[in-house]
Amino acid sequence: MNIETDVPVPVSTRSRKYPFLDMAIGDSVVFEGQKVNGKAYRAAMSTGTRHGMRFVARREDEALRIWRSE
């Protein structure tokens, strides 16, 4: 077995359910029928924690809108 250095990690080809990593500051996305603390909200908050981003969520009628704030 050989130890190798400077071998880059391949880019993931796994599809993502939510577009949070593709969002720029000020962008938002709406999720119909979602609530604060639902799946989309938890995914945004954990994505932000792992990647140094911040997201803000607000309810709009029967939907949830999530903005990237930082």
Beta strands, then each sheet from edge to edge (+ up, - down):
strand 1: 28-32
strand 2: 55-60
strand 3: 63-68
sheet 1: 1+ 3- 2+
end
